[in-house]
């Protein structure tokens, strides 16, 4: 598996997976609320975390540039929330560093629509050229710690976040966040998910959001690359470290980017809750069977 091949994923502005796992049943009822979930931001180490991880990480379907569905493991016990938060500011700028914890068993997986993601990336390909390294899913599995770093400006008494970094590899632990990637071969000039190949996994350490124009992008830092169904090992860690030198920012939905900036200002202001807007590209939720 060549590093240059794997790194091409991150040079594609939008990327996708496809069909749900056969062991997963998709619920037919779509989300119809005018808003998304509300999460508690109040830090209290003495109390158990109360936010479900799918709620706390709801920004993932918000940033998706195409349709996305959610898979949640049966009897999911994942909880996430802030456990500490430090804020600094002066008359012109502010800084926030909040540590969060992810605990409990199970997984939470955002699966990106393959048809939409493939369609976004076929323009400009040479005849019979393979479509390489499409983002299939983002998955949260297992426990860990992370922290969110926020820098911002204050103008005319109003605070605005300019950069938000979400780290998932806190306290020296491996990140519980991975993304699945695949390539698609041309079959008679057509690109179908059924013809996917070279499925790989990347472990994500950091996602970075920035104040931007109408076409925001998200930076990604990874720690490992390895074949789907395998484990990272030392070689996977080496490939992940090398890949970071070649990763280009990914185009994301403006609503998701704006939401992360708004979320950050909510933390700076010390508010105890935050309500996400509805993710317009989110399809029905799914749950595992058996």
VODREN-516018 format. One line per field, with one value per residue: residue in three letters; y negated, z negated, x of N, C-alpha, C in turn; residue number from 1. Coordinates in steps of 0.1 Angstrom, whole numbers. Layout:
REM residues N
code	c(Ala|...)
n.yy	c(Y|...)
n.zz	c(Z|...)
n.xx	c(X|...)
ca.yy	c(Y|...)
ca.zz	c(Z|...)
ca.xx	c(X|...)
c.yy	c(Y|...)
c.zz	c(Z|...)
c.xx	c(X|...)
pos	c(NUM|...)
//
This chain:
REM residues 290
code	c(Unk|Unk|Unk|Unk|Unk|Unk|Unk|Unk|Unk|Unk|Unk|Unk|Unk|Unk|Unk|Unk|Unk|Unk|Unk|Unk|Unk|Unk|Unk|Unk|Unk|Unk|Unk|Unk|Unk|Unk|Unk|Unk|Unk|Unk|Unk|Unk|Unk|Unk|Unk|Unk|Unk|Unk|Unk|Unk|Unk|Unk|Unk|Unk|Unk|Unk|Unk|Unk|Unk|Unk|Unk|Unk|Unk|Unk|Unk|Unk|Unk|Unk|Unk|Unk|Unk|Unk|Unk|Unk|Unk|Unk|Unk|Unk|Unk|Unk|Unk|Unk|Unk|Unk|Unk|Unk|Unk|Unk|Unk|Unk|Unk|Unk|Unk|Unk|Unk|Unk|Unk|Unk|Unk|Unk|Unk|Unk|Unk|Unk|Unk|Unk|Unk|Unk|Unk|Unk|Unk|Unk|Unk|Unk|Unk|Unk|Unk|Unk|Unk|Unk|Unk|Unk|Unk|Unk|Unk|Unk|Unk|Unk|Unk|Unk|Unk|Unk|Unk|Unk|Unk|Unk|Unk|Unk|Unk|Unk|Unk|Unk|Unk|Unk|Unk|Unk|Unk|Unk|Unk|Unk|Unk|Unk|Unk|Unk|Unk|Unk|Unk|Unk|Unk|Unk|Unk|Unk|Unk|Unk|Unk|Unk|Unk|Unk|Unk|Unk|Unk|Unk|Unk|Unk|Unk|Unk|Unk|Unk|Unk|Unk|Unk|Unk|Unk|Unk|Unk|Unk|Unk|Unk|Unk|Unk|Unk|Unk|Unk|Unk|Unk|Unk|Unk|Unk|Unk|Unk|Unk|Unk|Unk|Unk|Unk|Unk|Unk|Unk|Unk|Unk|Unk|Unk|Unk|Unk|Unk|Unk|Unk|Unk|Unk|Unk|Unk|Unk|Unk|Unk|Unk|Unk|Unk|Unk|Unk|Unk|Unk|Unk|Unk|Unk|Unk|Unk|Unk|Unk|Unk|Unk|Unk|Unk|Unk|Unk|Unk|Unk|Unk|Unk|Unk|Unk|Unk|Unk|Unk|Unk|Unk|Unk|Unk|Unk|Unk|Unk|Unk|Unk|Unk|Unk|Unk|Unk|Unk|Unk|Unk|Unk|Unk|Unk|Unk|Unk|Unk|Unk|Unk|Unk|Unk|Unk|Unk|Unk|Unk|Unk|Unk|Unk|Unk|Unk|Unk|Unk|Unk|Unk|Unk|Unk|Unk|Unk)
n.yy	c(12|-21|-51|-75|-70|-66|-91|-107|-109|-130|-152|-156|-175|-167|-136|-101|-72|-43|-18|-7|14|48|58|38|21|-3|-30|-41|-66|-99|-127|-154|-176|-211|-219|-206|-183|-193|-200|-196|-218|-224|-221|-195|-175|-158|-146|-122|-119|-132|-137|-120|-105|-106|-129|-149|-149|-159|-176|-164|-152|-177|-190|-176|-175|-161|-137|-120|-91|-77|-53|-35|-15|13|10|-11|-28|-51|-81|-116|-147|-179|-183|-201|-236|-263|-298|-327|-362|-394|-429|-426|-400|-364|-333|-298|-267|-237|-206|-174|-144|-110|-83|-49|-20|-8|-21|-49|-60|-78|-76|-82|-91|-71|-75|-103|-112|-101|-112|-139|-138|-129|-145|-157|-134|-112|-90|-59|-61|-54|-63|-77|-70|-78|-93|-73|-69|-83|-74|-69|-51|-34|-46|-77|-107|-142|-175|-209|-236|-271|-301|-335|-367|-400|-425|-456|-449|-424|-389|-367|-336|-325|-304|-269|-241|-207|-182|-147|-129|-129|-130|-112|-90|-68|-81|-77|-80|-73|-72|-58|-48|-45|-33|-36|-17|-22|-11|-5|-32|-40|-47|-29|-21|6|14|9|6|12|5|-14|-25|-55|-69|-95|-124|-152|-178|-208|-239|-270|-305|-317|-321|-316|-291|-270|-251|-222|-213|-183|-161|-131|-100|-74|-50|-22|10|18|36|45|38|9|9|5|-3|-13|-36|-50|-55|-71|-94|-104|-109|-132|-154|-158|-162|-178|-205|-197|-203|-215|-216|-248|-254|-236|-244|-271|-265|-252|-274|-290|-274|-275|-301|-301|-285|-302|-323|-311|-297|-272|-253|-242|-243|-225|-233|-218|-191|-193|-175|-150|-118|-90|-75|-47|-14|13|48|77)
n.zz	c(0|10|-3|11|25|5|-7|11|6|-12|3|17|19|10|-3|-4|-18|-17|-14|-42|-70|-68|-92|-104|-110|-94|-105|-96|-101|-95|-107|-120|-135|-142|-152|-163|-187|-222|-242|-274|-288|-312|-335|-356|-375|-395|-389|-368|-333|-311|-285|-255|-233|-205|-205|-216|-197|-174|-155|-134|-114|-107|-93|-70|-35|-19|-18|-49|-70|-102|-124|-153|-179|-194|-225|-233|-253|-253|-265|-266|-275|-288|-312|-323|-320|-308|-306|-290|-284|-269|-260|-233|-224|-229|-246|-249|-266|-268|-284|-274|-280|-269|-274|-281|-266|-231|-198|-176|-145|-115|-84|-51|-22|6|34|36|27|45|69|65|70|94|116|139|140|158|186|176|153|119|91|63|28|11|-14|-36|-62|-95|-126|-161|-186|-216|-246|-259|-261|-253|-240|-235|-217|-215|-198|-195|-186|-199|-191|-193|-216|-211|-208|-187|-174|-159|-153|-158|-174|-177|-196|-199|-212|-240|-271|-266|-253|-227|-200|-199|-175|-141|-105|-76|-45|-9|25|59|88|123|143|174|178|157|122|94|61|56|69|53|38|21|-7|-35|-68|-88|-117|-136|-150|-153|-145|-127|-126|-110|-109|-80|-44|-22|-15|-35|-49|-65|-85|-89|-112|-115|-131|-124|-97|-82|-69|-62|-87|-99|-121|-134|-142|-143|-118|-106|-122|-115|-88|-91|-104|-83|-64|-73|-64|-38|-38|-27|-33|-39|-21|-37|-49|-52|-72|-93|-98|-107|-129|-147|-153|-166|-187|-201|-209|-227|-247|-256|-267|-289|-291|-300|-284|-250|-219|-190|-156|-132|-114|-81|-61|-72|-73|-82|-115|-125|-140|-155|-152|-172)
n.xx	c(9|8|20|16|-7|-26|-27|-39|-66|-71|-67|-89|-118|-143|-156|-167|-187|-207|-230|-249|-239|-248|-257|-271|-300|-319|-338|-370|-381|-375|-355|-373|-373|-370|-346|-314|-299|-297|-269|-252|-229|-218|-192|-184|-168|-175|-199|-216|-211|-235|-243|-251|-228|-233|-249|-232|-212|-224|-217|-205|-224|-233|-213|-211|-209|-227|-254|-258|-259|-266|-252|-256|-244|-260|-276|-260|-236|-222|-210|-203|-186|-177|-151|-134|-125|-108|-105|-93|-88|-86|-89|-91|-90|-95|-91|-98|-96|-108|-113|-125|-143|-147|-166|-177|-192|-195|-203|-204|-213|-209|-221|-213|-231|-226|-232|-236|-211|-193|-201|-194|-167|-159|-155|-131|-115|-94|-100|-111|-97|-90|-111|-98|-95|-119|-139|-155|-167|-170|-161|-167|-154|-151|-133|-119|-99|-101|-94|-106|-95|-97|-94|-100|-115|-123|-145|-159|-171|-181|-177|-160|-152|-122|-105|-108|-98|-101|-91|-85|-68|-61|-43|-23|-34|-46|-65|-101|-113|-119|-116|-130|-118|-120|-114|-125|-130|-131|-158|-165|-166|-182|-187|-192|-202|-201|-179|-158|-125|-93|-97|-92|-82|-80|-67|-79|-65|-68|-91|-96|-112|-119|-124|-140|-148|-176|-170|-160|-132|-119|-92|-72|-56|-38|-29|-24|-24|-39|-48|-83|-100|-77|-50|-32|-4|33|42|19|16|38|32|10|21|38|19|6|21|12|-15|-43|-67|-102|-132|-161|-195|-210|-228|-221|-195|-199|-214|-196|-180|-198|-205|-181|-180|-200|-189|-169|-184|-194|-218|-242|-254|-258|-275|-276|-281|-304|-291|-291|-284|-287|-298|-321|-317|-298|-296|-279|-285|-293)
ca.yy	c(0|-32|-63|-85|-66|-68|-105|-114|-111|-143|-163|-157|-184|-160|-122|-94|-57|-38|-10|-3|28|57|61|26|18|-17|-34|-48|-79|-109|-137|-164|-187|-223|-220|-194|-180|-202|-193|-203|-222|-227|-212|-190|-162|-149|-140|-114|-126|-130|-138|-109|-108|-110|-143|-157|-149|-161|-185|-156|-153|-191|-194|-168|-181|-153|-130|-111|-84|-74|-39|-35|-2|17|8|-20|-34|-62|-94|-126|-160|-187|-180|-213|-246|-275|-309|-339|-372|-408|-437|-424|-386|-355|-319|-288|-254|-228|-192|-166|-129|-101|-71|-40|-10|-10|-29|-59|-60|-86|-69|-92|-85|-69|-81|-117|-115|-97|-122|-151|-137|-122|-155|-158|-121|-107|-78|-46|-63|-51|-74|-72|-74|-85|-91|-65|-71|-88|-65|-71|-38|-33|-57|-85|-121|-151|-189|-218|-249|-281|-314|-344|-382|-408|-437|-463|-441|-411|-379|-358|-326|-325|-290|-259|-228|-196|-171|-135|-120|-135|-122|-102|-79|-68|-87|-67|-84|-68|-74|-48|-53|-34|-38|-30|-14|-25|0|-10|-46|-43|-45|-24|-17|20|17|2|14|5|0|-16|-33|-65|-73|-110|-131|-166|-185|-222|-247|-283|-316|-316|-326|-307|-277|-267|-238|-216|-206|-170|-155|-117|-93|-61|-45|-8|17|20|49|48|29|-1|13|-6|-8|-22|-49|-57|-60|-82|-106|-109|-114|-146|-164|-159|-163|-191|-207|-192|-212|-211|-224|-261|-254|-229|-253|-282|-259|-250|-287|-295|-265|-280|-314|-297|-281|-314|-330|-303|-292|-258|-244|-246|-236|-224|-234|-205|-188|-192|-163|-138|-109|-83|-69|-33|-7|27|59|89)
ca.zz	c(0|11|-10|20|29|-6|-10|21|0|-18|13|23|11|3|-1|-9|-19|-11|-20|-56|-74|-67|-105|-109|-105|-93|-109|-85|-105|-94|-117|-116|-145|-137|-158|-167|-202|-232|-251|-286|-288|-325|-339|-370|-376|-405|-383|-356|-320|-307|-270|-247|-224|-192|-207|-218|-184|-164|-145|-122|-103|-103|-84|-58|-22|-12|-28|-59|-79|-115|-129|-167|-184|-202|-239|-233|-266|-251|-270|-265|-281|-293|-326|-328|-310|-312|-297|-291|-275|-271|-253|-218|-220|-239|-244|-257|-265|-275|-283|-275|-282|-262|-282|-278|-254|-219|-187|-169|-132|-105|-71|-40|-10|17|47|36|26|58|79|62|72|107|126|142|141|171|190|169|141|106|81|51|14|8|-28|-38|-74|-107|-137|-174|-193|-228|-255|-258|-265|-243|-244|-224|-219|-208|-198|-189|-187|-205|-185|-197|-227|-206|-207|-175|-173|-146|-150|-167|-172|-185|-197|-204|-217|-252|-282|-260|-248|-213|-197|-196|-163|-129|-93|-66|-31|2|39|68|102|134|150|186|176|146|109|85|48|57|75|44|35|13|-18|-46|-80|-94|-131|-136|-162|-154|-135|-129|-119|-110|-103|-65|-35|-19|-12|-45|-49|-78|-85|-96|-115|-118|-138|-118|-85|-81|-60|-69|-93|-105|-132|-129|-144|-142|-104|-104|-129|-106|-76|-95|-106|-70|-56|-77|-56|-25|-39|-23|-40|-32|-20|-46|-48|-59|-85|-103|-102|-115|-142|-155|-158|-175|-199|-208|-216|-238|-258|-261|-275|-301|-291|-305|-274|-236|-211|-177|-145|-126|-103|-69|-53|-80|-70|-93|-123|-125|-152|-152|-156|-178)
ca.xx	c(0|17|16|11|-21|-35|-28|-48|-79|-72|-66|-102|-125|-153|-154|-178|-188|-219|-241|-249|-236|-260|-262|-277|-313|-322|-351|-376|-386|-365|-355|-381|-372|-364|-333|-307|-298|-291|-259|-248|-215|-213|-181|-186|-161|-181|-211|-214|-214|-249|-245|-247|-217|-239|-254|-220|-204|-234|-211|-201|-234|-235|-202|-211|-214|-236|-262|-251|-267|-260|-253|-253|-244|-271|-273|-249|-234|-212|-213|-192|-189|-166|-147|-127|-125|-100|-108|-85|-92|-82|-99|-92|-89|-98|-86|-105|-92|-117|-110|-137|-141|-155|-166|-188|-190|-203|-198|-213|-207|-215|-218|-216|-238|-216|-235|-233|-197|-186|-205|-187|-153|-155|-151|-117|-108|-91|-108|-108|-89|-97|-114|-91|-95|-131|-142|-167|-174|-163|-165|-163|-156|-142|-132|-107|-100|-97|-96|-109|-87|-104|-89|-110|-113|-134|-146|-171|-177|-187|-167|-161|-141|-115|-100|-112|-91|-107|-81|-91|-58|-57|-37|-14|-42|-49|-78|-111|-119|-113|-123|-128|-116|-120|-112|-135|-125|-140|-163|-172|-168|-191|-181|-202|-197|-199|-166|-148|-113|-83|-103|-82|-86|-71|-70|-79|-61|-72|-99|-94|-121|-115|-133|-138|-158|-187|-165|-150|-125|-115|-79|-72|-43|-40|-18|-21|-31|-38|-58|-95|-100|-65|-46|-22|10|43|42|7|18|48|25|1|29|42|7|3|28|6|-29|-49|-80|-114|-143|-172|-207|-209|-236|-213|-184|-204|-219|-185|-176|-209|-203|-169|-183|-209|-180|-162|-193|-197|-231|-242|-260|-258|-284|-272|-291|-307|-282|-300|-281|-288|-309|-326|-307|-298|-292|-275|-294|-287)
c.yy	c(-12|-44|-73|-82|-69|-83|-113|-117|-126|-155|-164|-165|-177|-145|-114|-78|-53|-30|-7|11|36|60|49|24|3|-20|-43|-63|-89|-119|-149|-176|-199|-225|-206|-192|-192|-194|-202|-205|-224|-216|-207|-175|-152|-142|-132|-122|-122|-131|-125|-114|-112|-125|-152|-159|-152|-170|-177|-156|-167|-195|-186|-175|-173|-145|-121|-104|-80|-59|-40|-20|1|15|-1|-28|-46|-75|-103|-139|-166|-184|-192|-223|-258|-286|-321|-349|-385|-416|-434|-409|-377|-341|-310|-275|-245|-213|-184|-151|-121|-88|-62|-31|-13|-18|-38|-62|-68|-80|-79|-85|-83|-75|-96|-120|-111|-108|-135|-150|-131|-132|-156|-146|-117|-94|-66|-48|-60|-63|-69|-78|-83|-82|-84|-67|-78|-80|-68|-58|-38|-46|-65|-99|-130|-166|-198|-231|-259|-294|-323|-359|-388|-421|-444|-455|-428|-401|-370|-349|-326|-312|-281|-246|-218|-184|-159|-125|-126|-125|-111|-90|-80|-74|-76|-70|-79|-72|-62|-53|-41|-41|-30|-29|-18|-12|-5|-25|-50|-40|-42|-19|-2|24|11|12|6|-2|-2|-25|-43|-68|-88|-115|-144|-171|-200|-230|-262|-293|-317|-322|-316|-293|-273|-253|-234|-209|-193|-166|-141|-111|-80|-58|-30|-2|19|35|53|38|20|4|1|-12|-17|-35|-57|-63|-72|-95|-112|-115|-129|-157|-167|-162|-177|-193|-202|-202|-206|-220|-237|-260|-247|-237|-264|-277|-257|-264|-293|-287|-270|-293|-311|-292|-293|-322|-323|-298|-277|-248|-250|-237|-236|-227|-220|-203|-184|-180|-150|-130|-102|-78|-54|-27|7|36|70|86)
c.zz	c(0|4|-1|24|17|-9|-1|15|-5|-9|20|14|4|6|-8|-10|-12|-19|-35|-58|-73|-81|-111|-102|-105|-96|-99|-88|-104|-105|-112|-125|-138|-142|-161|-182|-210|-241|-263|-286|-302|-330|-354|-370|-385|-400|-371|-344|-316|-293|-263|-237|-210|-193|-208|-205|-172|-153|-133|-111|-98|-93|-71|-46|-14|-22|-36|-67|-92|-119|-144|-172|-194|-217|-241|-247|-265|-257|-269|-271|-286|-308|-332|-317|-316|-301|-300|-281|-279|-263|-239|-215|-232|-235|-254|-255|-274|-273|-283|-276|-274|-269|-278|-266|-243|-208|-182|-156|-122|-91|-59|-28|1|30|47|35|38|68|77|67|86|118|127|142|155|174|183|157|128|98|68|38|11|-7|-29|-51|-84|-118|-150|-182|-205|-236|-253|-263|-253|-248|-232|-227|-210|-209|-191|-191|-193|-198|-189|-208|-223|-203|-194|-174|-159|-142|-161|-164|-182|-185|-204|-211|-231|-262|-277|-255|-233|-211|-194|-183|-150|-117|-84|-52|-21|15|47|82|112|141|162|184|164|132|99|72|48|62|66|42|26|1|-30|-57|-84|-108|-132|-149|-164|-142|-138|-120|-121|-104|-88|-57|-33|-17|-23|-43|-63|-76|-94|-99|-120|-124|-132|-106|-84|-73|-69|-74|-100|-117|-127|-131|-142|-128|-101|-111|-120|-94|-79|-97|-93|-63|-60|-70|-42|-26|-35|-30|-32|-32|-29|-44|-57|-72|-96|-108|-111|-129|-152|-161|-168|-188|-208|-215|-228|-250|-264|-270|-287|-302|-294|-294|-260|-228|-196|-167|-139|-115|-90|-60|-60|-77|-83|-102|-122|-138|-149|-158|-162|-187)
c.xx	c(9|11|10|-4|-30|-37|-37|-62|-81|-70|-79|-111|-137|-153|-165|-178|-200|-228|-238|-245|-248|-266|-269|-290|-315|-336|-357|-380|-374|-366|-363|-381|-366|-350|-327|-307|-293|-281|-255|-233|-209|-203|-184|-180|-167|-193|-208|-217|-228|-252|-242|-237|-223|-244|-242|-212|-213|-229|-207|-211|-236|-225|-203|-216|-224|-244|-254|-262|-259|-262|-248|-254|-256|-267|-261|-248|-225|-218|-201|-196|-176|-163|-139|-127|-118|-102|-99|-89|-86|-92|-101|-93|-93|-93|-94|-98|-101|-114|-123|-133|-151|-155|-178|-185|-199|-196|-208|-206|-215|-211|-222|-221|-228|-219|-232|-218|-189|-189|-197|-172|-149|-151|-136|-109|-105|-99|-103|-99|-97|-100|-108|-94|-107|-134|-155|-175|-164|-169|-159|-165|-146|-141|-119|-109|-96|-98|-99|-102|-94|-96|-99|-107|-125|-134|-159|-178|-183|-175|-170|-149|-135|-108|-104|-105|-97|-97|-88|-81|-52|-51|-29|-21|-44|-63|-88|-118|-112|-122|-120|-127|-116|-118|-123|-129|-136|-145|-171|-175|-177|-184|-192|-195|-194|-185|-155|-136|-104|-89|-93|-88|-76|-76|-68|-75|-67|-80|-98|-104|-117|-125|-130|-149|-169|-183|-155|-144|-121|-101|-80|-58|-46|-27|-15|-29|-29|-50|-71|-96|-88|-62|-34|-8|20|43|31|9|28|41|16|9|34|31|4|10|21|-9|-34|-63|-91|-125|-155|-184|-206|-216|-228|-202|-188|-209|-207|-179|-185|-207|-191|-172|-192|-200|-173|-171|-198|-211|-231|-248|-258|-267|-279|-283|-293|-297|-291|-297|-282|-300|-314|-314|-308|-293|-289|-285|-287|-275)
pos	c(1|2|3|4|5|6|7|8|9|10|11|12|13|14|15|16|17|18|19|20|21|22|23|24|25|26|27|28|29|30|31|32|33|34|35|36|37|38|39|40|41|42|43|44|45|46|47|48|49|50|51|52|53|54|55|56|57|58|59|60|61|62|63|64|65|66|67|68|69|70|71|72|73|74|75|76|77|78|79|80|81|82|83|84|85|86|87|88|89|90|91|92|93|94|95|96|97|98|99|100|101|102|103|104|105|106|107|108|109|110|111|112|113|114|115|116|117|118|119|120|121|122|123|124|125|126|127|128|129|130|131|132|133|134|135|136|137|138|139|140|141|142|143|144|145|146|147|148|149|150|151|152|153|154|155|156|157|158|159|160|161|162|163|164|165|166|167|168|169|170|171|172|173|174|175|176|177|178|179|180|181|182|183|184|185|186|187|188|189|190|191|192|193|194|195|196|197|198|199|200|201|202|203|204|205|206|207|208|209|210|211|212|213|214|215|216|217|218|219|220|221|222|223|224|225|226|227|228|229|230|231|232|233|234|235|236|237|238|239|240|241|242|243|244|245|246|247|248|249|250|251|252|253|254|255|256|257|258|259|260|261|262|263|264|265|266|267|268|269|270|271|272|273|274|275|276|277|278|279|280|281|282|283|284|285|286|287|288|289|290)
//
